[in-house]
Amino acid sequence: MNWKNIKTFLIILFLIINIYLVYSQYGFNFRSPDASYVDKSTLGDSINIIKKNYNVSLDENIIPDKIAKLGIIDVTNIIYTEKFKESGYKFDTQGTVFKTHIETETYSYNEANAGTQFAQILNDIGINKQDYLTDIKKTDEGLVCTASGLAKPYEIFNGKIKAVFTPKNVNLSGSWYIAKEGIMKGTKKNDNMADIPSVIIDIAGWCTKSDGNPKTITNFVYGYYVSSYDEKSASKTSSASPCYMIKTDDGIKYYYDSLNGKRLKQEE
């Protein structure tokens, strides 16, 4: 074989290998996200720390063994879509929140017929049934239906619509974001997700500051949170960041950006 040809082949081969290595180290992942694995030993140590020093308890089984590394996605605020504008409902829009008062015939609502009518209202404003989870419960104010938005299969935590059904009307309010299918901003392959034990310790500190009473972390959910610099104003498109939602037994929810560990919000 001609040495010149072999030399050319080897140069090209090494060039391809180098490009691959550089891409692996510094490139971006637009396909299946990596997974972050939770170190159970470190988690156990953190649980002991918060129980001893902060009087906060946690069952480690509510923390998954591994979590998909999601990227930031673009979402559209529903108030700017044509179907929402042309739905026929008279909405009062204040920043990212919209609300309306729908008059109905005097009627006794139950979970079945309220759920059906709620689904129809959501369809009227451009929300498909497969894009939300529904919760229905009886309260002092009436039968309440709540829809929680999805960027399949993950929940968009601050994308919710609440409908209160009474015999004479339906009071509808909330914020809603439509995730663009298949569009995910790249994340560096060597980027690490926020350390869950550190997040839990931070939450324990906030729990202690609230009233000092014993607390239990009851829920840990992974999903998205739509960032907004000013919740009093709305923009057509926004970014939704992957985040952890951690709930305590006093009903408080804590949201943390899973890419940088920053506390996004705390709400009751």
ChimeraX attribute file (.defattr): number of C-alpha atoms within 10 A of each C-alpha:
attribute: neighborCount
match mode: 1-to-1
recipient: residues
	/A:1	5
	/A:2	6
	/A:3	8
	/A:4	9
	/A:5	10
	/A:6	11
	/A:7	11
	/A:8	10
	/A:9	12
	/A:10	12
	/A:11	12
	/A:12	12
	/A:13	12
	/A:14	11
	/A:15	12
	/A:16	11
	/A:17	12
	/A:18	12
	/A:19	12
	/A:20	12
	/A:21	12
	/A:22	10
	/A:23	14
	/A:24	14
	/A:25	12
	/A:26	13
	/A:27	15
	/A:28	15
	/A:29	18
	/A:30	15
	/A:31	9
	/A:32	9
	/A:33	16
	/A:34	16
	/A:35	14
	/A:36	15
	/A:37	13
	/A:38	16
	/A:39	13
	/A:40	15
	/A:41	9
	/A:42	13
	/A:43	18
	/A:44	14
	/A:45	11
	/A:46	20
	/A:47	20
	/A:48	16
	/A:49	16
	/A:50	21
	/A:51	17
	/A:52	11
	/A:53	12
	/A:54	21
	/A:55	18
	/A:56	25
	/A:57	19
	/A:58	20
	/A:59	12
	/A:60	14
	/A:61	9
	/A:62	12
	/A:63	17
	/A:64	13
	/A:65	13
	/A:66	11
	/A:67	15
	/A:68	14
	/A:69	19
	/A:70	24
	/A:71	20
	/A:72	19
	/A:73	21
	/A:74	18
	/A:75	20
	/A:76	18
	/A:77	18
	/A:78	21
	/A:79	22
	/A:80	13
	/A:81	14
	/A:82	11
	/A:83	15
	/A:84	18
	/A:85	15
	/A:86	12
	/A:87	15
	/A:88	10
	/A:89	15
	/A:90	13
	/A:91	18
	/A:92	12
	/A:93	16
	/A:94	12
	/A:95	14
	/A:96	21
	/A:97	20
	/A:98	18
	/A:99	19
	/A:100	16
	/A:101	16
	/A:102	16
	/A:103	12
	/A:104	12
	/A:105	8
	/A:106	10
	/A:107	11
	/A:108	12
	/A:109	16
	/A:110	13
	/A:111	14
	/A:112	10
	/A:113	11
	/A:114	21
	/A:115	21
	/A:116	10
	/A:117	14
	/A:118	24
	/A:119	18
	/A:120	15
	/A:121	17
	/A:122	17
	/A:123	15
	/A:124	16
	/A:125	19
	/A:126	18
	/A:127	20
	/A:128	12
	/A:129	13
	/A:130	9
	/A:131	16
	/A:132	23
	/A:133	13
	/A:134	16
	/A:135	12
	/A:136	18
	/A:137	12
	/A:138	13
	/A:139	9
	/A:140	6
	/A:141	9
	/A:142	15
	/A:143	21
	/A:144	23
	/A:145	21
	/A:146	21
	/A:147	22
	/A:148	19
	/A:149	27
	/A:150	22
	/A:151	20
	/A:152	13
	/A:153	10
	/A:154	15
	/A:155	21
	/A:156	26
	/A:157	20
	/A:158	17
	/A:159	22
	/A:160	21
	/A:161	22
	/A:162	21
	/A:163	26
	/A:164	22
	/A:165	26
	/A:166	19
	/A:167	14
	/A:168	13
	/A:169	16
	/A:170	22
	/A:171	15
	/A:172	21
	/A:173	20
	/A:174	18
	/A:175	20
	/A:176	25
	/A:177	26
	/A:178	21
	/A:179	23
	/A:180	12
	/A:181	11
	/A:182	10
	/A:183	13
	/A:184	18
	/A:185	14
	/A:186	16
	/A:187	20
	/A:188	15
	/A:189	17
	/A:190	13
	/A:191	13
	/A:192	15
	/A:193	20
	/A:194	18
	/A:195	16
	/A:196	19
	/A:197	19
	/A:198	14
	/A:199	22
	/A:200	20
	/A:201	19
	/A:202	14
	/A:203	25
	/A:204	24
	/A:205	17
	/A:206	15
	/A:207	22
	/A:208	17
	/A:209	11
	/A:210	8
	/A:211	9
	/A:212	13
	/A:213	12
	/A:214	14
	/A:215	19
	/A:216	17
	/A:217	23
	/A:218	15
	/A:219	15
	/A:220	16
	/A:221	17
	/A:222	22
	/A:223	22
	/A:224	30
	/A:225	24
	/A:226	21
	/A:227	14
	/A:228	14
	/A:229	7
	/A:230	10
	/A:231	12
	/A:232	10
	/A:233	12
	/A:234	18
	/A:235	14
	/A:236	13
	/A:237	15
	/A:238	18
	/A:239	18
	/A:240	26
	/A:241	21
	/A:242	26
	/A:243	29
	/A:244	25
	/A:245	22
	/A:246	20
	/A:247	21
	/A:248	21
	/A:249	12
	/A:250	14
	/A:251	11
	/A:252	13
	/A:253	18
	/A:254	22
	/A:255	26
	/A:256	25
	/A:257	23
	/A:258	25
	/A:259	20
	/A:260	13
	/A:261	18
	/A:262	13
	/A:263	16
	/A:264	15
	/A:265	12
	/A:266	15
	/A:267	9
	/A:268	9
